[in-house]
Amino acid sequence: MRHVGTIAKIWAFAVLLLGAIILLAGIGLVLGLRTGMSSATSAMVDDVVTSVLTTARSEGLPAAVRSSAQSAGTPLTICAADGSGTVVASRPDGRCDWPEAVPDHLPPGTRMDSSRTSGPLGLNLSEHVWQARGVALGDEQWTVVMAAHVGEGTAAFTITKRLLAVGGLFTWALGALLLWFVIRQALRPVTGIRRSVQAIGARHDLSVRVPVPTGRDEIATLAITMNGMLDELERADAVQRQFIADASHELRTPVSVLRTGLEVQAGSTREMPPDVVDGLRDLAGQAAELGELVDSLLTVSRLDVPGFRARLRETDLDEVVGKEVADLRLVTTHPVTLRLEPVRVQADSVLMGQLVRNLVTNADRYAATSIRVSLRSSGPTAVLDVDDDGAPVPLAERDRIFDRFVQLDPARADHHAGLGLPICRMICELHGGTVEATEAEDGWCRFSVRIPPDARTANSA
């Protein structure tokens, strides 16, 4: 969605820019057309005035003006006024468009033009082009004015303007469609890069690489750079995983020997001061927790390997749960209530045992007096609930508690590593299931697991 939003923003900006360019081009064309028409009309006015005055010298000015009015298709109007107030006009109604800048009487030989009095061309698309001359015909002095309308009043100008408007809108719409197509095609490689990065984040698989588009443009360079970064991250991650696995494996034996030796010494029949015995027992407990941490690190390093696949097979989940509860009863001081229904799923029995073991160990660690374990079917889904009568996990912490090395304080603080519950989530996700911290109906703390009957699809995703 974010990518689509970026395309939409770029497209909207490009369409607005295209519209502005078309609008400015249209205005420029209209103003250019008007300027050209004004220049052409001015030249025509000059020619007609000269022709009328030539005719007037032989036939008289009134006859020349009337003759110009009979010329077919002329857009001009001609007015002439003598010093006594006589006005001759080419229009049938006798009206004369006398420009305000022209006085009633111009001395013979004087000439005035609209281009010299109207100033620079503005945005007004309607204008009169006129020329005024003072002439002497015999004993009479005349002021002759010839005017032509340019711009909105002409059919050619109106038609041209409409064609420009329709053509501009069509070009804008077509350009908007082409821009959408071009931008989407140009950013299509970004979609592939984004999907690859999402896959890397969702699967935590650094072996995935982003696709590199053909060519050597900026997007291709970005993809090459990202793949180089992923290569470095994959190498660093592999080194780190291997280090953790090797260190954990090498620590298992000395930690086991240390724990066994401390337990043997603490249980020895030799006479030792009570404080020494207590110290040995504390050290044995610390060694046991250290061994638990080493085992958890080994499990995490194995489950975290990109492309790890659980070994799925038909598994009687009730037998796995029953075995882990039986083992818990051998070491716990809390009574454990067990309710089992026969449930069979496609699962890795070893990982399922690890899942159940972590949950019941966690319950034993935080229970006040009692533990409950129940397994049932909810439709095709297996539901495992592990309850203890300790304080429930706070609502705000129920998702964070599955992060690695998280230890809630103060309600559920302890000297454990904080990897048991994250391992439970990893195992559930491998089987397409879920695990969540919640609260039972009677207020007990509950961890609820849901495993689908067939995890092969989720496991291969």
C-alpha positions in Angstrom: 0.0 0.0 0.0 2.8 2.4 0.8 4.3 1.7 -2.6 0.9 2.4 -4.3 0.7 5.6 -2.3 4.2 6.7 -3.6 3.1 6.0 -7.2 -0.1 8.0 -6.7 1.9 10.9 -5.3 4.4 10.9 -8.1 1.6 10.5 -10.7 -0.4 13.3 -9.2 2.5 15.7 -9.2 3.4 14.7 -12.8 -0.2 15.2 -14.0 -0.4 18.6 -12.3 2.9 19.6 -13.9 1.6 18.3 -17.3 -1.6 20.3 -16.8 0.4 23.4 -16.0 2.6 23.0 -19.0 -0.4 22.5 -21.3 -2.2 25.5 -19.8 0.8 27.7 -20.2 1.3 26.4 -23.7 -2.3 27.1 -24.5 -2.1 30.6 -23.1 1.1 31.2 -25.1 -0.5 30.0 -28.3 -3.6 32.2 -27.8 -1.6 35.3 -27.0 0.7 34.5 -29.9 -2.3 34.1 -32.2 -3.7 37.4 -31.0 -0.4 39.1 -31.5 -0.1 37.8 -35.0 -3.7 38.7 -35.8 -3.2 42.2 -34.4 0.0 42.7 -36.5 -1.8 41.3 -39.6 -4.8 43.5 -39.0 -2.6 46.6 -38.5 -1.0 46.0 -41.8 -4.4 45.5 -43.5 -5.7 48.7 -41.9 -2.7 50.6 -43.2 -3.2 49.2 -46.7 -7.0 50.0 -46.7 -6.5 53.5 -45.4 -3.9 54.1 -48.1 -6.4 52.7 -50.7 -9.3 54.8 -49.4 -7.3 58.0 -49.5 -6.1 57.2 -53.0 -9.7 56.7 -54.1 -10.8 59.8 -52.2 -8.4 62.0 -54.2 -10.2 61.1 -57.4 -13.8 60.5 -56.3 -14.0 62.3 -53.0 -13.8 61.0 -49.5 -17.6 60.3 -48.9 -17.6 58.2 -52.1 -14.4 56.3 -51.1 -15.9 55.6 -47.6 -19.1 54.3 -49.1 -17.2 52.2 -51.6 -15.2 50.6 -48.8 -18.5 49.7 -47.1 -19.6 47.8 -50.2 -16.5 45.7 -50.3 -17.4 42.1 -49.7 -16.3 40.5 -46.5 -14.3 43.5 -45.1 -14.1 43.5 -41.3 -13.1 47.2 -41.2 -15.1 50.2 -40.3 -14.1 53.6 -41.7 -15.1 57.0 -40.3 -14.2 60.4 -41.6 -15.0 63.8 -40.1 -14.3 67.3 -41.5 -13.7 70.4 -39.6 -17.4 71.5 -39.8 -18.6 68.4 -38.1 -19.7 66.4 -41.1 -19.2 62.6 -40.4 -19.1 59.9 -43.0 -19.2 56.3 -41.9 -18.9 53.0 -43.7 -21.4 51.3 -41.4 -25.0 51.2 -42.6 -26.3 52.7 -39.4 -23.9 55.6 -39.7 -22.2 54.8 -36.4 -18.5 55.4 -36.0 -16.1 53.7 -33.6 -14.0 56.8 -32.9 -11.1 56.0 -30.6 -10.8 58.0 -27.4 -7.2 58.8 -28.1 -7.9 60.4 -31.4 -8.9 64.2 -31.3 -11.8 65.4 -33.4 -9.4 67.1 -35.8 -6.0 66.0 -36.9 -3.7 68.4 -38.9 -3.1 67.2 -42.4 -0.1 64.8 -42.6 -0.6 63.6 -39.0 -0.9 59.9 -38.3 -1.9 58.0 -35.1 -1.8 54.2 -34.6 -3.3 52.0 -31.9 0.0 50.1 -31.5 1.6 53.3 -30.3 -1.1 54.3 -27.8 -2.5 51.0 -26.4 0.8 49.9 -24.7 2.2 46.4 -24.5 0.0 43.4 -25.2 -1.9 42.3 -22.1 -4.2 39.5 -21.2 -7.2 41.2 -22.7 -8.1 39.1 -25.7 -10.3 41.7 -27.4 -8.8 44.8 -28.9 -9.5 47.4 -31.6 -6.7 48.0 -34.1 -7.1 51.4 -35.6 -5.3 54.1 -37.6 -6.1 57.8 -37.8 -4.8 60.2 -40.4 -5.3 63.9 -41.0 -5.6 64.6 -44.8 -6.3 67.6 -47.0 -8.5 67.0 -50.0 -8.8 70.2 -52.0 -10.0 72.9 -49.7 -11.3 70.4 -47.1 -9.5 68.9 -44.2 -10.6 65.5 -43.0 -9.7 63.2 -40.1 -10.0 59.6 -41.3 -10.2 56.7 -38.8 -10.2 53.1 -39.8 -10.7 50.4 -37.1 -10.8 46.6 -37.1 -11.8 44.2 -34.2 -9.2 41.6 -33.2 -9.7 38.7 -30.7 -12.9 37.5 -29.2 -15.0 39.2 -31.8 -13.6 37.2 -34.6 -14.9 33.7 -35.6 -11.4 32.3 -36.4 -10.1 33.4 -33.0 -13.0 31.8 -31.2 -12.8 28.5 -33.1 -9.1 28.3 -32.6 -9.5 28.9 -28.8 -12.1 26.2 -28.5 -9.9 23.8 -30.5 -7.0 24.5 -28.2 -9.2 23.9 -25.1 -10.6 20.6 -26.4 -7.2 19.5 -27.6 -5.5 20.5 -24.4 -8.0 18.5 -22.2 -7.6 15.5 -24.5 -3.8 15.7 -24.4 -3.9 16.1 -20.6 -6.2 13.1 -20.1 -4.1 11.0 -22.5 -0.9 12.2 -20.9 -2.2 11.3 -17.4 -2.9 7.7 -18.5 0.5 7.4 -20.2 2.2 8.8 -17.1 0.4 6.3 -14.8 1.6 3.4 -17.1 5.1 4.7 -17.4 5.5 5.4 -13.7 4.2 2.0 -12.7 6.5 0.3 -15.2 9.4 2.3 -14.0 8.8 1.5 -10.4 7.8 -2.2 -11.0 11.4 -3.3 -10.0 10.8 -1.5 -6.7 7.8 -3.7 -6.0 10.0 -6.8 -6.5 12.6 -5.4 -4.1 9.9 -4.6 -1.5 8.4 -8.1 -1.7 11.8 -9.7 -1.3 12.7 -7.5 1.7 9.3 -8.4 3.2 10.0 -12.1 2.7 13.4 -11.7 4.4 11.8 -10.0 7.4 8.9 -12.5 7.6 11.0 -15.6 7.3 14.2 -14.3 8.9 16.0 -15.8 5.9 19.1 -13.8 4.9 19.7 -16.2 2.0 17.0 -14.4 -0.1 18.2 -11.8 -2.5 16.3 -8.9 -4.1 15.8 -9.1 -7.9 18.2 -6.9 -10.0 16.4 -5.3 -12.9 18.1 -5.1 -16.3 20.1 -2.0 -17.1 22.3 0.1 -14.9 19.9 2.7 -13.7 19.5 3.9 -10.1 17.1 1.2 -9.2 19.4 -1.5 -10.4 22.3 0.1 -8.5 20.1 0.1 -5.4 19.3 -3.6 -5.8 23.0 -4.5 -6.3 23.9 -2.5 -3.2 21.2 -4.2 -1.1 22.3 -7.6 -2.2 25.8 -6.8 -1.3 24.6 -5.7 2.1 22.6 -8.9 2.5 25.7 -11.0 1.6 27.6 -9.3 4.4 24.7 -9.8 6.8 24.4 -13.4 5.9 28.1 -14.1 6.4 28.0 -12.2 9.8 24.9 -14.1 10.9 26.3 -17.4 9.9 29.5 -16.7 11.8 27.5 -15.6 14.9 25.3 -18.7 14.7 28.2 -21.0 14.3 30.0 -19.4 17.2 26.9 -19.7 19.5 26.4 -23.4 18.4 30.1 -24.2 18.9 30.4 -22.4 22.2 27.2 -24.0 23.5 28.3 -27.5 22.4 31.7 -27.1 24.0 30.1 -25.8 27.2 27.7 -28.7 27.7 30.3 -31.2 28.9 32.1 -29.0 31.4 28.8 -27.6 32.7 27.4 -31.1 33.2 30.6 -32.2 35.0 30.5 -29.2 37.2 26.9 -29.7 38.1 27.4 -33.4 38.8 30.5 -32.7 40.9 28.7 -30.1 43.0 25.7 -32.3 43.6 27.9 -35.2 44.6 29.9 -33.0 47.0 26.7 -31.5 48.5 25.3 -35.0 49.1 28.5 -36.5 50.4 28.5 -38.2 53.8 31.7 -36.5 54.8 31.5 -34.1 57.7 31.2 -30.5 56.3 30.0 -27.3 57.9 26.3 -26.6 57.1 27.2 -23.3 55.3 29.6 -25.2 53.0 26.8 -27.7 52.2 24.4 -24.8 51.5 27.0 -23.1 49.3 27.6 -26.3 47.3 23.8 -26.7 46.8 23.5 -23.1 45.6 26.4 -23.6 43.2 24.8 -26.8 41.9 21.6 -24.9 41.3 23.5 -22.2 39.4 25.2 -24.9 37.4 21.8 -26.4 36.5 20.6 -23.0 35.3 23.8 -22.6 33.3 23.2 -26.0 31.7 19.6 -25.0 30.9 20.9 -21.8 29.2 23.4 -23.8 27.2 20.7 -26.2 26.0 18.4 -23.3 25.2 21.1 -21.6 23.2 21.7 -24.8 21.2 18.0 -25.1 20.5 17.7 -21.5 19.4 20.7 -21.7 17.2 19.2 -24.8 15.5 15.7 -23.4 15.1 17.1 -20.1 13.8 18.9 -21.6 10.9 17.3 -20.3 7.6 15.3 -23.0 5.9 15.1 -25.2 9.0 12.3 -27.7 8.6 10.7 -29.7 11.3 10.5 -33.5 10.8 6.7 -33.9 10.6 5.0 -37.2 11.2 1.9 -38.6 12.7 2.3 -37.8 16.4 0.1 -38.7 19.4 0.2 -35.4 21.2 -1.5 -36.8 24.3 1.4 -39.3 24.7 4.0 -36.5 24.4 2.1 -34.3 27.0 1.7 -37.3 29.4 5.4 -38.1 29.3 6.5 -34.6 30.0 4.0 -34.2 32.9 5.2 -37.5 34.3 8.8 -36.2 34.2 7.7 -33.0 35.9 6.0 -34.9 38.8 9.4 -36.5 39.6 11.0 -33.1 40.4 8.2 -30.7 41.3 6.8 -30.1 44.8 3.5 -28.9 43.3 0.6 -31.2 42.6 -0.1 -31.4 38.9 -3.6 -32.0 37.5 -3.7 -33.6 34.1 -6.6 -33.9 31.7 -5.9 -35.6 28.4 -8.0 -36.3 25.2 -6.5 -38.4 22.4 -5.2 -35.9 19.9 -3.1 -36.8 16.8 -1.4 -34.2 14.7 1.3 -33.9 12.0 4.2 -32.7 14.1 7.8 -33.1 15.1 7.6 -35.2 18.3 10.9 -34.0 19.6 10.0 -30.3 19.2 6.6 -31.0 20.7 8.3 -32.5 23.7 10.5 -29.4 24.0 7.4 -27.2 23.8 5.5 -29.0 26.5 8.6 -29.3 28.7 9.3 -25.5 28.5 5.7 -24.7 29.4 5.3 -27.0 32.3 8.8 -26.0 33.7 7.7 -22.3 33.4 4.5 -23.2 35.3 6.4 -25.0 38.0 8.7 -22.0 38.4 5.9 -19.5 39.0 3.1 -21.6 40.5 2.1 -20.8 44.1 0.7 -24.2 45.0 -0.7 -26.0 41.9 -0.4 -26.7 38.2 -3.0 -27.8 35.7 -2.4 -29.3 32.2 -5.1 -30.1 29.7 -5.1 -31.2 26.1 -8.2 -31.3 24.0 -9.5 -30.9 20.5 -11.3 -27.8 19.3 -12.6 -28.9 15.9 -9.5 -30.1 14.0 -7.1 -28.0 16.1 -5.2 -29.3 19.2 -5.5 -27.0 22.2 -3.0 -27.3 25.1 -3.5 -25.2 28.2 -0.9 -25.1 30.9 -2.1 -23.2 34.0 -0.5 -22.3 37.3 -2.0 -20.4 40.3 0.6 -17.7 40.2 0.0 -14.2 39.1 -1.1 -13.9 35.5 1.2 -12.2 33.0 0.2 -8.4 32.9 -1.9 -7.6 29.8 0.6 -5.1 28.4 3.4 -7.7 28.7 1.7 -10.7 27.1 3.3 -10.3 23.7 6.7 -9.0 24.9 7.2 -12.0 27.2 7.9 -14.2 24.1 10.8 -12.0 23.1 14.3 -13.4 23.8 15.9 -12.8 27.1 12.9 -10.9 28.5 12.4 -11.3 32.3 9.4 -9.6 33.7 10.0 -7.7 36.9 9.0 -7.8 39.6 6.0 -10.2 39.3 7.7 -13.0 37.3 11.4 -12.2 37.8 13.8 -15.2 38.2 17.3 -16.3 37.4 16.4 -18.1 34.2 17.7 -17.1 30.8 14.5 -15.9 29.2 14.6 -18.3 26.3 12.1 -20.9 27.1 9.0 -19.0 26.0 10.7 -17.7 22.8 11.5 -21.3 21.9 7.9 -22.2 22.4 6.8 -19.6 20.0 9.4 -20.7 17.4 8.2 -24.3 17.7 4.6 -23.3 17.3 5.3 -21.1 14.3 7.2 -24.0 12.7 4.0 -26.1 13.0 1.7 -23.3 11.9 0.4 -22.9 15.4 0.3 -20.2 18.1 1.0 -19.7 21.7 -0.2 -16.9 23.9 -0.2 -15.8 27.5 -3.7 -15.4 28.9 -5.7 -15.8 32.0 -7.9 -18.8 32.9 -11.6 -18.4 34.0 -10.6 -18.7 37.7 -7.8 -16.1 37.4 -4.9 -18.6 37.1 -2.0 -17.8 34.7 -2.5 -19.7 31.5 -0.3 -20.4 28.4 -2.5 -21.7 25.6 -1.1 -23.5 22.6 -3.0 -24.2 19.3 -1.6 -26.7 16.8 -3.4 -27.4 13.5 -3.9 -31.1 12.6 -1.6 -30.9 9.5 1.4 -28.5 9.7 3.0 -29.5 6.4 1.7 -26.3 4.6 2.8 -24.0 7.3 6.2 -25.8 7.7 7.0 -25.5 4.0 6.1 -21.8 3.6 
